[in-house]
């Protein structure tokens, strides 16, 4: 993509990939912004694998949409850390299972990590080191603070369902 090297780099956690594929709310809108190129999307193999596994387990009807998104959206793939790197940084995040994602985001040199995981988003001693590398935000906060959404726009989709989107699309002129 021309000019993509000048765009803000945003690492998306597995839970945002999962939620954005299963529910048409704030994480979905973050993924839509990625799809139209409003920022440079950064993913990790582990994050993709986790989102895929959780969708297949909980919402298998959305796995095709997820796979189409992964295949079609332009993104950078941050490498997963080695087991030795994870072990050496096991205190980086409160939940050790989140360490590989944190290390991938650090190695990718992103400006933002978007997650719905409280182990990442809660400010405090557990995330101090991570916040030296990038800003950590919830999907809705990212939409507001970075993408310029208003509070009204955010509230309008807080409880949105897929049928709301499909009904709106069917009412729009062709």
C-alpha atoms as an extended CHARMM CRD file, in Angstrom:
* protein
*
       174  EXT
         1         1  UNK       CA              0.0000000000        0.0000000000        0.0000000000  PROA      1               0.0000000000
         2         2  UNK       CA              1.4330000000        3.3720000000       -0.9610000000  PROA      2               0.0000000000
         3         3  UNK       CA              2.2080000000        5.4870000000        2.0660000000  PROA      3               0.0000000000
         4         4  UNK       CA              1.5650000000        2.6730000000        4.5390000000  PROA      4               0.0000000000
         5         5  UNK       CA              5.0300000000        3.2190000000        6.0130000000  PROA      5               0.0000000000
         6         6  UNK       CA              3.8300000000        6.6100000000        7.2880000000  PROA      6               0.0000000000
         7         7  UNK       CA              0.7050000000        5.2890000000        8.9720000000  PROA      7               0.0000000000
         8         8  UNK       CA              0.3940000000        4.6460000000       12.6730000000  PROA      8               0.0000000000
         9         9  UNK       CA              1.1330000000        1.0020000000       13.4840000000  PROA      9               0.0000000000
        10        10  UNK       CA             -1.5070000000       -0.7540000000       15.5750000000  PROA      10              0.0000000000
        11        11  UNK       CA             -1.1530000000       -4.2210000000       17.1050000000  PROA      11              0.0000000000
        12        12  UNK       CA             -4.4810000000       -5.9890000000       17.5630000000  PROA      12              0.0000000000
        13        13  UNK       CA             -4.7950000000       -8.5810000000       20.3380000000  PROA      13              0.0000000000
        14        14  UNK       CA             -6.5340000000      -11.9270000000       19.7390000000  PROA      14              0.0000000000
        15        15  UNK       CA             -9.5640000000      -10.9000000000       21.7830000000  PROA      15              0.0000000000
        16        16  UNK       CA            -10.2040000000       -7.9280000000       19.4660000000  PROA      16              0.0000000000
        17        17  UNK       CA             -9.8940000000      -10.1880000000       16.4120000000  PROA      17              0.0000000000
        18        18  UNK       CA            -12.3180000000      -12.6220000000       18.0590000000  PROA      18              0.0000000000
        19        19  UNK       CA            -14.8450000000      -10.0330000000       19.2480000000  PROA      19              0.0000000000
        20        20  UNK       CA            -14.6500000000       -8.0590000000       16.0050000000  PROA      20              0.0000000000
        21        21  UNK       CA            -15.4760000000      -11.2030000000       14.0560000000  PROA      21              0.0000000000
        22        22  UNK       CA            -18.3100000000      -12.3460000000       16.3200000000  PROA      22              0.0000000000
        23        23  UNK       CA            -19.9980000000       -9.0710000000       17.3340000000  PROA      23              0.0000000000
        24        24  UNK       CA            -20.5940000000       -5.8810000000       15.3000000000  PROA      24              0.0000000000
        25        25  UNK       CA            -19.5090000000       -3.4780000000       18.0160000000  PROA      25              0.0000000000
        26        26  UNK       CA            -16.3460000000       -1.5350000000       18.8700000000  PROA      26              0.0000000000
        27        27  UNK       CA            -13.7630000000       -4.2420000000       18.0380000000  PROA      27              0.0000000000
        28        28  UNK       CA            -15.5520000000       -4.8030000000       14.7120000000  PROA      28              0.0000000000
        29        29  UNK       CA            -15.1920000000       -1.1110000000       13.9070000000  PROA      29              0.0000000000
        30        30  UNK       CA            -11.4720000000       -1.2150000000       14.7660000000  PROA      30              0.0000000000
        31        31  UNK       CA            -11.1250000000       -4.0600000000       12.2540000000  PROA      31              0.0000000000
        32        32  UNK       CA            -13.1130000000       -2.0660000000        9.6740000000  PROA      32              0.0000000000
        33        33  UNK       CA            -10.6960000000        0.8510000000       10.0910000000  PROA      33              0.0000000000
        34        34  UNK       CA             -7.8310000000       -1.5890000000        9.5250000000  PROA      34              0.0000000000
        35        35  UNK       CA             -9.5200000000       -3.0120000000        6.4370000000  PROA      35              0.0000000000
        36        36  UNK       CA             -9.8590000000        0.3920000000        4.7930000000  PROA      36              0.0000000000
        37        37  UNK       CA             -6.2700000000        1.2940000000        5.6460000000  PROA      37              0.0000000000
        38        38  UNK       CA             -6.7590000000        3.9970000000        8.2710000000  PROA      38              0.0000000000
        39        39  UNK       CA             -3.7420000000        2.5530000000       10.1150000000  PROA      39              0.0000000000
        40        40  UNK       CA             -1.1470000000       -0.1370000000        9.5730000000  PROA      40              0.0000000000
        41        41  UNK       CA             -2.4670000000       -3.3470000000       11.1240000000  PROA      41              0.0000000000
        42        42  UNK       CA              0.0110000000       -5.5700000000       12.9480000000  PROA      42              0.0000000000
        43        43  UNK       CA             -0.8790000000       -9.1130000000       14.0030000000  PROA      43              0.0000000000
        44        44  UNK       CA              0.9980000000      -12.0810000000       15.4220000000  PROA      44              0.0000000000
        45        45  UNK       CA              0.6930000000      -15.7280000000       14.3780000000  PROA      45              0.0000000000
        46        46  UNK       CA             -0.2260000000      -16.6280000000       17.9600000000  PROA      46              0.0000000000
        47        47  UNK       CA             -2.9460000000      -13.9510000000       18.0980000000  PROA      47              0.0000000000
        48        48  UNK       CA             -4.4590000000      -15.1970000000       14.8440000000  PROA      48              0.0000000000
        49        49  UNK       CA             -4.3170000000      -18.7870000000       16.1000000000  PROA      49              0.0000000000
        50        50  UNK       CA             -5.9810000000      -17.8780000000       19.4210000000  PROA      50              0.0000000000
        51        51  UNK       CA             -8.7730000000      -15.9090000000       17.7350000000  PROA      51              0.0000000000
        52        52  UNK       CA             -9.3440000000      -18.6990000000       15.1940000000  PROA      52              0.0000000000
        53        53  UNK       CA             -9.4770000000      -21.3760000000       17.9200000000  PROA      53              0.0000000000
        54        54  UNK       CA            -11.9300000000      -19.3850000000       20.0530000000  PROA      54              0.0000000000
        55        55  UNK       CA            -14.1860000000      -18.6130000000       17.0930000000  PROA      55              0.0000000000
        56        56  UNK       CA            -14.2350000000      -22.2540000000       15.9980000000  PROA      56              0.0000000000
        57        57  UNK       CA            -15.1130000000      -23.2810000000       19.5450000000  PROA      57              0.0000000000
        58        58  UNK       CA            -17.7020000000      -20.6140000000       20.4020000000  PROA      58              0.0000000000
        59        59  UNK       CA            -18.9820000000      -19.1760000000       17.1070000000  PROA      59              0.0000000000
        60        60  UNK       CA            -18.0770000000      -21.4980000000       14.2360000000  PROA      60              0.0000000000
        61        61  UNK       CA            -20.5360000000      -19.6930000000       11.9600000000  PROA      61              0.0000000000
        62        62  UNK       CA            -18.1360000000      -16.6990000000       11.9050000000  PROA      62              0.0000000000
        63        63  UNK       CA            -14.9030000000      -18.5040000000       11.0880000000  PROA      63              0.0000000000
        64        64  UNK       CA            -15.3410000000      -18.0010000000        7.3460000000  PROA      64              0.0000000000
        65        65  UNK       CA            -15.7150000000      -14.2390000000        7.8470000000  PROA      65              0.0000000000
        66        66  UNK       CA            -12.6190000000      -14.2490000000       10.0650000000  PROA      66              0.0000000000
        67        67  UNK       CA            -10.5550000000      -16.1940000000        7.5110000000  PROA      67              0.0000000000
        68        68  UNK       CA            -11.6670000000      -13.8480000000        4.7220000000  PROA      68              0.0000000000
        69        69  UNK       CA            -10.6130000000      -10.8550000000        6.8130000000  PROA      69              0.0000000000
        70        70  UNK       CA             -7.1730000000      -12.3160000000        7.5890000000  PROA      70              0.0000000000
        71        71  UNK       CA             -6.6140000000      -13.1790000000        3.9190000000  PROA      71              0.0000000000
        72        72  UNK       CA             -7.8050000000       -9.8580000000        2.5100000000  PROA      72              0.0000000000
        73        73  UNK       CA             -6.5950000000       -7.2030000000        4.9290000000  PROA      73              0.0000000000
        74        74  UNK       CA             -3.1030000000       -5.8740000000        4.4720000000  PROA      74              0.0000000000
        75        75  UNK       CA             -1.0960000000       -6.3740000000        7.6500000000  PROA      75              0.0000000000
        76        76  UNK       CA              2.3470000000       -6.8910000000        9.0640000000  PROA      76              0.0000000000
        77        77  UNK       CA              3.0310000000      -10.1320000000       10.8730000000  PROA      77              0.0000000000
        78        78  UNK       CA              5.0770000000       -9.6900000000       14.0440000000  PROA      78              0.0000000000
        79        79  UNK       CA              7.0570000000      -12.7890000000       14.9510000000  PROA      79              0.0000000000
        80        80  UNK       CA              6.0680000000      -14.8590000000       17.9460000000  PROA      80              0.0000000000
        81        81  UNK       CA              8.7660000000      -14.8800000000       20.6450000000  PROA      81              0.0000000000
        82        82  UNK       CA             10.7670000000      -17.9670000000       21.4880000000  PROA      82              0.0000000000
        83        83  UNK       CA             10.0670000000      -19.9520000000       24.6480000000  PROA      83              0.0000000000
        84        84  UNK       CA             13.3520000000      -18.5950000000       26.0430000000  PROA      84              0.0000000000
        85        85  UNK       CA             12.2210000000      -15.0030000000       25.4220000000  PROA      85              0.0000000000
        86        86  UNK       CA              8.8950000000      -15.6730000000       27.1220000000  PROA      86              0.0000000000
        87        87  UNK       CA             10.6220000000      -17.2650000000       30.1090000000  PROA      87              0.0000000000
        88        88  UNK       CA             13.0640000000      -14.3540000000       30.4030000000  PROA      88              0.0000000000
        89        89  UNK       CA             10.1420000000      -11.8710000000       30.4130000000  PROA      89              0.0000000000
        90        90  UNK       CA              7.5440000000      -13.8320000000       32.3830000000  PROA      90              0.0000000000
        91        91  UNK       CA              6.9160000000      -10.8630000000       34.7040000000  PROA      91              0.0000000000
        92        92  UNK       CA              6.2270000000       -8.4320000000       31.8680000000  PROA      92              0.0000000000
        93        93  UNK       CA              2.4580000000       -8.8520000000       32.2610000000  PROA      93              0.0000000000
        94        94  UNK       CA              0.3810000000      -10.1100000000       35.1890000000  PROA      94              0.0000000000
        95        95  UNK       CA             -0.8710000000      -13.1370000000       33.2100000000  PROA      95              0.0000000000
        96        96  UNK       CA              2.0920000000      -15.0750000000       31.8160000000  PROA      96              0.0000000000
        97        97  UNK       CA             -0.0800000000      -16.3420000000       28.9330000000  PROA      97              0.0000000000
        98        98  UNK       CA             -0.1620000000      -12.7280000000       27.6490000000  PROA      98              0.0000000000
        99        99  UNK       CA              3.6380000000      -12.3970000000       27.5700000000  PROA      99              0.0000000000
       100       100  UNK       CA              4.0220000000      -13.7290000000       23.9900000000  PROA      100             0.0000000000
       101       101  UNK       CA              1.5290000000      -11.1510000000       22.6880000000  PROA      101             0.0000000000
       102       102  UNK       CA              3.2620000000       -8.3460000000       24.5850000000  PROA      102             0.0000000000
       103       103  UNK       CA              6.6770000000       -9.3930000000       23.2640000000  PROA      103             0.0000000000
       104       104  UNK       CA              5.3610000000       -9.5890000000       19.6890000000  PROA      104             0.0000000000
       105       105  UNK       CA              3.9460000000       -6.0780000000       19.9670000000  PROA      105             0.0000000000
       106       106  UNK       CA              7.2160000000       -4.7680000000       21.4150000000  PROA      106             0.0000000000
       107       107  UNK       CA              9.2810000000       -6.3700000000       18.6550000000  PROA      107             0.0000000000
       108       108  UNK       CA              6.9580000000       -4.9020000000       16.0190000000  PROA      108             0.0000000000
       109       109  UNK       CA              7.5980000000       -1.3840000000       17.3500000000  PROA      109             0.0000000000
       110       110  UNK       CA              3.9540000000       -0.3680000000       17.2130000000  PROA      110             0.0000000000
       111       111  UNK       CA              2.4550000000        2.8330000000       18.5540000000  PROA      111             0.0000000000
       112       112  UNK       CA             -0.6820000000        1.1600000000       19.9460000000  PROA      112             0.0000000000
       113       113  UNK       CA             -1.7900000000       -2.1890000000       21.3150000000  PROA      113             0.0000000000
       114       114  UNK       CA             -5.5680000000       -2.5970000000       21.1970000000  PROA      114             0.0000000000
       115       115  UNK       CA             -6.9790000000       -5.1820000000       23.5910000000  PROA      115             0.0000000000
       116       116  UNK       CA            -10.0330000000       -5.9570000000       25.6730000000  PROA      116             0.0000000000
       117       117  UNK       CA             -7.8830000000       -7.8950000000       28.1610000000  PROA      117             0.0000000000
       118       118  UNK       CA             -7.7420000000       -6.2130000000       31.5790000000  PROA      118             0.0000000000
       119       119  UNK       CA             -4.2420000000       -7.6360000000       32.0960000000  PROA      119             0.0000000000
       120       120  UNK       CA             -3.1640000000       -5.2250000000       29.3540000000  PROA      120             0.0000000000
       121       121  UNK       CA             -5.6010000000       -2.3360000000       29.7150000000  PROA      121             0.0000000000
       122       122  UNK       CA             -5.6160000000       -1.7670000000       33.4750000000  PROA      122             0.0000000000
       123       123  UNK       CA             -3.1150000000        0.9460000000       34.2890000000  PROA      123             0.0000000000
       124       124  UNK       CA             -0.7530000000        0.1710000000       37.1100000000  PROA      124             0.0000000000
       125       125  UNK       CA              2.5170000000       -1.4570000000       38.0230000000  PROA      125             0.0000000000
       126       126  UNK       CA              1.6790000000       -4.5850000000       35.9860000000  PROA      126             0.0000000000
       127       127  UNK       CA              1.6270000000       -2.6000000000       32.7230000000  PROA      127             0.0000000000
       128       128  UNK       CA              4.1900000000        0.1240000000       33.4180000000  PROA      128             0.0000000000
       129       129  UNK       CA              6.9490000000       -1.4940000000       31.3580000000  PROA      129             0.0000000000
       130       130  UNK       CA              4.6240000000       -2.1540000000       28.4180000000  PROA      130             0.0000000000
       131       131  UNK       CA              3.4290000000        1.4530000000       28.4060000000  PROA      131             0.0000000000
       132       132  UNK       CA              7.0290000000        2.5410000000       27.8130000000  PROA      132             0.0000000000
       133       133  UNK       CA              6.8430000000        0.8330000000       24.4260000000  PROA      133             0.0000000000
       134       134  UNK       CA              3.3480000000        1.7830000000       23.2030000000  PROA      134             0.0000000000
       135       135  UNK       CA             -0.0630000000        3.0500000000       24.2380000000  PROA      135             0.0000000000
       136       136  UNK       CA             -2.5030000000        0.3720000000       25.3390000000  PROA      136             0.0000000000
       137       137  UNK       CA             -6.1770000000        1.0360000000       24.6650000000  PROA      137             0.0000000000
       138       138  UNK       CA             -9.5610000000       -0.5900000000       24.6880000000  PROA      138             0.0000000000
       139       139  UNK       CA            -11.2810000000       -0.6800000000       21.2880000000  PROA      139             0.0000000000
       140       140  UNK       CA            -13.7480000000        2.0650000000       22.1670000000  PROA      140             0.0000000000
       141       141  UNK       CA            -11.0250000000        4.3390000000       23.5310000000  PROA      141             0.0000000000
       142       142  UNK       CA             -8.9650000000        3.8390000000       20.3770000000  PROA      142             0.0000000000
       143       143  UNK       CA            -11.9820000000        4.6600000000       18.2010000000  PROA      143             0.0000000000
       144       144  UNK       CA            -12.5750000000        7.8410000000       20.1940000000  PROA      144             0.0000000000
       145       145  UNK       CA             -9.0450000000        9.0820000000       20.8420000000  PROA      145             0.0000000000
       146       146  UNK       CA             -7.3090000000        8.0320000000       17.6320000000  PROA      146             0.0000000000
       147       147  UNK       CA            -10.0180000000        7.5150000000       15.0060000000  PROA      147             0.0000000000
       148       148  UNK       CA            -12.0180000000       10.5640000000       16.1150000000  PROA      148             0.0000000000
       149       149  UNK       CA            -15.3180000000        8.9270000000       16.9380000000  PROA      149             0.0000000000
       150       150  UNK       CA            -17.7300000000       10.9200000000       19.0860000000  PROA      150             0.0000000000
       151       151  UNK       CA            -19.3020000000        9.5730000000       22.2600000000  PROA      151             0.0000000000
       152       152  UNK       CA            -22.6190000000        9.5300000000       20.4180000000  PROA      152             0.0000000000
       153       153  UNK       CA            -21.1940000000        7.3780000000       17.6270000000  PROA      153             0.0000000000
       154       154  UNK       CA            -19.7300000000        4.9630000000       20.1540000000  PROA      154             0.0000000000
       155       155  UNK       CA            -22.9720000000        4.6900000000       22.1150000000  PROA      155             0.0000000000
       156       156  UNK       CA            -24.9570000000        4.0940000000       18.9290000000  PROA      156             0.0000000000
       157       157  UNK       CA            -23.2190000000        0.7480000000       18.4290000000  PROA      157             0.0000000000
       158       158  UNK       CA            -22.6980000000       -0.3530000000       22.0350000000  PROA      158             0.0000000000
       159       159  UNK       CA            -25.4030000000       -3.0490000000       21.7170000000  PROA      159             0.0000000000
       160       160  UNK       CA            -25.5790000000       -3.3420000000       17.9290000000  PROA      160             0.0000000000
       161       161  UNK       CA            -26.4740000000       -6.7230000000       16.4220000000  PROA      161             0.0000000000
       162       162  UNK       CA            -25.6240000000       -8.1480000000       12.9990000000  PROA      162             0.0000000000
       163       163  UNK       CA            -29.2670000000       -7.7520000000       12.0070000000  PROA      163             0.0000000000
       164       164  UNK       CA            -28.9500000000       -3.9860000000       12.5890000000  PROA      164             0.0000000000
       165       165  UNK       CA            -26.1800000000       -3.8360000000        9.9860000000  PROA      165             0.0000000000
       166       166  UNK       CA            -27.9680000000       -6.0680000000        7.4830000000  PROA      166             0.0000000000
       167       167  UNK       CA            -31.2340000000       -4.1210000000        7.8420000000  PROA      167             0.0000000000
       168       168  UNK       CA            -29.3990000000       -0.8340000000        7.2560000000  PROA      168             0.0000000000
       169       169  UNK       CA            -27.6210000000       -2.2300000000        4.1760000000  PROA      169             0.0000000000
       170       170  UNK       CA            -30.9150000000       -3.4950000000        2.7140000000  PROA      170             0.0000000000
       171       171  UNK       CA            -32.4700000000       -0.0050000000        3.1260000000  PROA      171             0.0000000000
       172       172  UNK       CA            -29.6110000000        1.7700000000        1.3280000000  PROA      172             0.0000000000
       173       173  UNK       CA            -30.1350000000        2.4950000000       -2.3630000000  PROA      173             0.0000000000
       174       174  UNK       CA            -28.1850000000        0.2490000000       -4.7370000000  PROA      174             0.0000000000
